[in-house]
Amino acid sequence: MEQHHRGEWGSNLGFLMAAVGSAVGLGNIWGFPYKMGDNGGFAFLIVYLILAATVGFSIMLCELAIGRRAGRSVLVSYQQLGGKMGTFLGFLAMLSPFLILSFYTVLGAYCVEYMSLNLADLAFSVSALAGLSGGDSFEAVRVNQFGAVAFTFIFIFICFLIIRGGIKDGIEKFNKIGMPALFIMLLVVIIRAVTLPGAGEGLAFMFTPNFAPFKENFLKVLSAAGGQMFFSLSLAMGITVTYGSYLSKKESLVKNSLIIIVSDTIVAILAGMAPERIVYVSCDPATLARDVDRFVQLGYRPMQAQGVDLFPRTAHVETVVMLEQNPTL
């Protein structure tokens, strides 16, 4: 019988960076703050932490164990575990990342395109020359179909270059640089956010005990926190099983599962501290009114609007709209 040879992570740190990297993303930086704001702040945070410590930890541990035991692809791992039913679950686990990739590539392309625009703006003041504010620049990026398609292919090509290096020289090496860089950028955003007007009220909304949402609609808070936990920790998507299949038998699954969940949760909480209670809109009056109305429908109310120079190096003063959770909704 032919022996199947499979590589391993170069180090446990590399595995942890990659595993945390698969968990930290839209689910934390984008999804966690707005879901927390839409579900009572502190109440949502408490439910999320309980679910992550119990359900999330158990599933994370099981998926890593399944992957390491088989040492093969997610399909083969589930097939060895459950026969025909395992094969079916394996196909679902393969389908999930494929569906996620269908929109992650587009969002990744927007990030690359907007980053390129900002670098060009810093170097050549492109937005100033065109007479565009920050919000107008992003709107121009959003409606530019050719740019969206072109940068989607650029993003896919970048991913290809990383993946072709394999588990050790590709994914692990990139995450050892990418994850610390992401954490530093997130800290910069948080430091800027907590120095703005209304930051204290936002932090109070997040950390001050408030159990009123439980009485209003506990199932809504529970379902939102549970869904966020699964998406944020990359559970039931085949990712953890795949990463576990490259993990050395010497490594502790319990310790690694705990580190991944704690790291992911810390980033989620930090991301929640960045935008809470303060929403920045820089656009024409009609679009401004439309966006504020959306937040009002989510349960926020405008506190004040003012012109603030968020980043001194930009050419335009932004329109800042501060919103707080409306206790009457």
C-alpha positions as CSV (number, residue, x, y, z in Angstrom):
1,M,0.0,0.0,0.0
2,E,1.4,3.4,-1.0
3,Q,2.3,5.6,2.0
4,H,0.7,9.1,1.9
5,H,3.2,11.8,2.7
6,R,2.0,15.1,4.0
7,G,3.8,18.2,5.1
8,E,3.6,19.8,8.6
9,W,3.7,23.3,10.0
10,G,7.2,24.6,10.4
11,S,6.4,25.7,14.0
12,N,3.5,25.7,16.3
13,L,3.6,29.5,16.2
14,G,3.1,29.4,12.5
15,F,0.1,27.1,12.9
16,L,-1.4,29.5,15.5
17,M,-0.9,32.5,13.3
18,A,-2.5,30.8,10.4
19,A,-5.4,29.4,12.4
20,V,-6.0,32.8,14.1
21,G,-5.7,34.4,10.7
22,S,-8.5,32.2,9.3
23,A,-10.7,33.2,12.2
24,V,-9.8,36.9,12.3
25,G,-11.3,38.7,9.4
26,L,-14.7,40.1,8.3
27,G,-16.4,38.1,11.1
28,N,-14.4,40.2,13.7
29,I,-13.6,43.5,12.2
30,W,-16.8,44.1,10.4
31,G,-19.4,41.6,11.6
32,F,-18.8,41.7,15.4
33,P,-19.2,45.5,15.9
34,Y,-22.4,46.0,14.0
35,K,-24.1,42.8,15.4
36,M,-23.1,43.8,18.9
37,G,-24.6,47.3,18.3
38,D,-27.8,45.7,16.9
39,N,-28.2,43.3,19.8
40,G,-27.7,45.4,23.0
41,G,-24.0,45.7,23.2
42,F,-23.1,44.1,26.6
43,A,-25.8,41.5,26.4
44,F,-24.5,40.3,23.0
45,L,-20.9,40.3,24.3
46,I,-21.8,38.1,27.3
47,V,-23.7,35.5,25.2
48,Y,-20.9,35.5,22.7
49,L,-18.2,34.9,25.3
50,I,-20.2,32.0,26.9
51,L,-20.8,30.3,23.6
52,A,-17.1,30.7,22.5
53,A,-15.9,29.3,25.8
54,T,-18.2,26.3,25.7
55,V,-19.6,25.4,22.2
56,G,-16.8,27.0,20.3
57,F,-14.0,25.4,22.2
58,S,-15.6,21.9,22.0
59,I,-16.1,22.1,18.2
60,M,-12.6,23.6,17.6
61,L,-11.0,20.8,19.6
62,C,-13.0,18.1,17.8
63,E,-12.2,19.5,14.3
64,L,-8.5,19.8,15.0
65,A,-8.6,16.2,16.3
66,I,-10.4,14.9,13.3
67,G,-8.0,16.6,10.9
68,R,-4.8,15.4,12.8
69,R,-6.1,11.9,13.1
70,A,-6.6,11.4,9.4
71,G,-3.8,13.6,8.2
72,R,-5.7,14.0,4.9
73,S,-8.1,16.4,3.2
74,V,-11.3,17.4,4.9
75,L,-13.3,15.1,2.6
76,V,-11.2,12.0,3.5
77,S,-11.1,13.0,7.1
78,Y,-14.9,13.0,7.5
79,Q,-15.1,9.9,5.2
80,Q,-12.8,7.9,7.5
81,L,-14.8,9.0,10.5
82,G,-18.4,8.5,9.3
83,G,-18.5,6.5,6.1
84,K,-21.2,7.6,3.7
85,M,-22.6,10.2,6.1
86,G,-19.0,11.4,6.6
87,T,-18.5,11.7,2.9
88,F,-21.7,13.9,2.7
89,L,-20.5,16.1,5.5
90,G,-17.1,16.3,3.9
91,F,-18.6,17.6,0.7
92,L,-20.5,20.2,2.6
93,A,-17.3,21.2,4.4
94,M,-15.6,21.6,1.0
95,L,-18.5,23.6,-0.4
96,S,-18.6,26.1,2.5
97,P,-15.1,27.7,1.8
98,F,-15.9,27.8,-1.9
99,L,-19.0,29.8,-1.3
100,I,-17.2,32.1,1.2
101,L,-14.4,32.6,-1.4
102,S,-17.0,33.8,-3.9
103,F,-17.6,37.0,-1.9
104,Y,-14.2,37.2,0.0
105,T,-12.4,37.7,-3.3
106,V,-14.6,40.7,-4.2
107,L,-14.2,42.2,-0.8
108,G,-10.5,41.5,-0.9
109,A,-10.3,43.3,-4.3
110,Y,-12.1,46.3,-2.8
111,C,-9.5,46.4,0.0
112,V,-6.6,46.2,-2.4
113,E,-8.1,48.8,-4.7
114,Y,-8.9,51.2,-1.9
115,M,-5.4,50.7,-0.4
116,S,-3.9,51.5,-3.7
117,L,-6.0,54.6,-4.0
118,N,-5.0,55.8,-0.5
119,L,-1.3,55.2,-1.3
120,A,-1.6,57.2,-4.5
121,D,-3.5,59.9,-2.5
122,L,-0.7,60.1,0.1
123,A,2.0,60.3,-2.7
124,F,0.2,62.5,-5.3
125,S,-2.9,63.9,-3.5
126,V,-5.1,62.3,-6.2
127,S,-8.4,62.9,-4.3
128,A,-7.5,66.6,-3.8
129,L,-6.8,67.0,-7.5
130,A,-10.1,65.3,-8.3
131,G,-12.0,67.3,-5.6
132,L,-13.2,64.1,-3.8
133,S,-13.6,63.5,-0.1
134,G,-12.9,60.1,1.5
135,G,-16.5,58.9,1.2
136,D,-16.7,60.1,-2.4
137,S,-13.5,58.3,-3.2
138,F,-14.8,55.0,-1.8
139,E,-18.1,55.5,-3.7
140,A,-16.1,55.9,-6.9
141,V,-14.3,52.7,-6.2
142,R,-17.5,50.9,-5.5
143,V,-19.2,51.8,-8.8
144,N,-16.1,51.2,-10.9
145,Q,-16.9,47.8,-12.4
146,F,-13.8,47.5,-14.5
147,G,-11.6,48.3,-11.4
148,A,-13.6,45.7,-9.3
149,V,-13.0,43.0,-11.9
150,A,-9.4,43.8,-12.4
151,F,-8.5,44.0,-8.7
152,T,-10.5,40.8,-8.1
153,F,-8.1,39.0,-10.4
154,I,-5.1,40.7,-8.8
155,F,-6.3,39.6,-5.4
156,I,-6.8,36.0,-6.6
157,F,-3.3,36.1,-8.1
158,I,-1.8,37.3,-4.8
159,C,-3.6,34.4,-3.0
160,F,-2.2,32.0,-5.6
161,L,1.3,33.2,-5.0
162,I,0.9,32.6,-1.2
163,I,-0.8,29.2,-1.6
164,R,1.7,27.8,-4.2
165,G,4.4,28.1,-1.5
166,G,2.6,25.3,0.4
167,I,1.6,25.1,4.1
168,K,5.1,26.0,5.5
169,D,6.7,28.4,2.9
170,G,3.4,30.0,1.8
171,I,0.5,30.2,4.3
172,E,2.6,30.0,7.4
173,K,5.3,32.5,6.3
174,F,2.7,35.0,5.1
175,N,0.7,34.8,8.4
176,K,3.7,35.4,10.5
177,I,4.0,38.8,8.9
178,G,0.3,39.5,8.1
179,M,-1.2,38.8,11.5
180,P,1.1,41.1,13.5
181,A,0.6,43.8,10.9
182,L,-3.2,43.5,11.1
183,F,-3.0,43.7,14.9
184,I,-0.9,46.8,14.8
185,M,-3.3,48.5,12.2
186,L,-6.2,47.6,14.4
187,L,-4.5,49.2,17.4
188,V,-3.9,52.4,15.4
189,V,-7.7,52.5,14.6
190,I,-8.7,51.9,18.2
191,I,-6.3,54.6,19.5
192,R,-7.8,57.1,17.0
193,A,-11.4,56.0,17.8
194,V,-11.1,56.4,21.6
195,T,-9.7,59.9,21.2
196,L,-12.8,61.1,19.3
197,P,-15.9,62.8,20.9
198,G,-18.4,60.2,22.2
199,A,-15.9,57.4,22.6
200,G,-16.7,57.1,26.4
201,E,-20.3,56.6,25.7
202,G,-19.5,53.9,23.1
203,L,-17.3,52.0,25.5
204,A,-20.0,52.3,28.2
205,F,-22.5,50.8,25.8
206,M,-20.2,47.9,25.2
207,F,-19.0,47.1,28.7
208,T,-21.7,48.4,31.1
209,P,-24.0,45.6,32.2
210,N,-27.4,45.8,30.4
211,F,-29.7,42.8,30.3
212,A,-32.7,44.5,28.9
213,P,-32.2,42.9,25.4
214,F,-32.7,39.5,27.0
215,K,-36.1,40.4,28.2
216,E,-37.0,42.0,24.8
217,N,-35.9,39.2,22.5
218,F,-33.4,36.7,24.0
219,L,-33.6,34.4,21.0
220,K,-32.5,37.2,18.7
221,V,-29.5,37.9,20.8
222,L,-28.7,34.2,21.1
223,S,-29.0,33.5,17.4
224,A,-26.9,36.5,16.4
225,A,-24.2,35.7,18.9
226,G,-24.2,32.0,17.9
227,G,-24.0,32.7,14.2
228,Q,-21.2,35.2,14.8
229,M,-19.3,32.7,16.9
230,F,-19.4,30.0,14.1
231,F,-18.5,32.5,11.4
232,S,-15.8,34.2,13.4
233,L,-14.0,31.0,14.6
234,S,-14.3,29.4,11.1
235,L,-16.1,26.4,12.6
236,A,-18.0,23.8,10.5
237,M,-16.3,25.1,7.3
238,G,-13.6,22.5,6.9
239,I,-10.8,25.1,7.5
240,T,-10.0,23.9,11.0
241,V,-10.0,20.3,10.0
242,T,-7.6,21.0,7.1
243,Y,-5.2,23.0,9.3
244,G,-5.4,20.3,11.9
245,S,-4.3,17.7,9.3
246,Y,-0.9,19.4,9.1
247,L,-0.4,19.6,12.8
248,S,2.2,17.5,14.5
249,K,1.2,14.7,16.9
250,K,3.4,16.3,19.5
251,E,1.3,19.5,19.8
252,S,-1.4,19.9,22.4
253,L,-4.9,20.3,20.8
254,V,-6.4,21.6,24.0
255,K,-3.8,24.4,24.4
256,N,-3.9,25.3,20.7
257,S,-7.7,25.4,20.7
258,L,-7.7,27.7,23.7
259,I,-5.1,30.0,22.2
260,I,-7.0,30.3,19.0
261,I,-10.4,31.1,20.6
262,V,-8.9,33.6,23.1
263,S,-6.9,35.4,20.4
264,D,-9.9,35.6,18.1
265,T,-12.1,36.9,20.9
266,I,-9.6,39.5,21.9
267,V,-9.5,40.8,18.3
268,A,-13.3,40.8,18.1
269,I,-13.5,42.9,21.3
270,L,-10.9,45.3,20.1
271,A,-12.7,45.6,16.8
272,G,-15.9,46.3,18.8
273,M,-14.1,49.2,20.6
274,A,-13.1,50.9,17.3
275,P,-16.4,51.9,15.7
276,E,-18.9,51.6,18.5
277,R,-21.4,54.5,18.8
278,I,-19.6,56.7,16.3
279,V,-20.3,56.5,12.5
280,Y,-18.4,58.5,10.0
281,V,-20.1,59.5,6.8
282,S,-18.5,61.7,4.1
283,C,-20.8,62.2,1.2
284,D,-23.5,64.4,-0.4
285,P,-26.5,65.4,1.8
286,A,-28.8,62.9,0.1
287,T,-26.5,59.9,0.8
288,L,-25.8,61.2,4.3
289,A,-29.5,61.3,5.1
290,R,-30.0,57.8,3.6
291,D,-27.2,56.2,5.6
292,V,-28.2,57.9,8.9
293,D,-31.8,56.6,8.3
294,R,-30.4,53.1,8.0
295,F,-28.8,53.3,11.4
296,V,-32.0,54.8,12.9
297,Q,-33.8,51.7,11.7
298,L,-31.2,49.5,13.5
299,G,-32.0,51.3,16.7
300,Y,-29.7,54.2,16.8
301,R,-30.4,57.9,17.1
302,P,-28.3,60.9,15.9
303,M,-26.5,62.7,18.7
304,Q,-24.8,65.4,16.7
305,A,-23.2,66.1,13.4
306,Q,-20.0,68.2,12.9
307,G,-17.0,68.7,10.7
308,V,-13.9,67.0,12.0
309,D,-10.5,66.6,10.4
310,L,-10.2,62.8,11.2
311,F,-6.7,62.5,9.6
312,P,-4.8,65.7,9.2
313,R,-3.0,64.4,6.1
314,T,-6.2,64.2,4.1
315,A,-7.3,67.0,2.0
316,H,-10.9,67.2,3.1
317,V,-12.7,67.6,6.4
318,E,-15.1,64.7,7.0
319,T,-18.7,65.0,7.9
320,V,-19.0,63.1,11.2
321,V,-22.4,61.8,12.5
322,M,-22.4,60.5,16.0
323,L,-25.1,58.0,16.9
324,E,-26.1,56.3,20.1
325,Q,-28.3,53.3,20.8
326,N,-31.9,54.5,21.2
327,P,-33.3,53.1,24.5
328,T,-36.8,53.6,23.2
329,L,-36.5,51.1,20.4
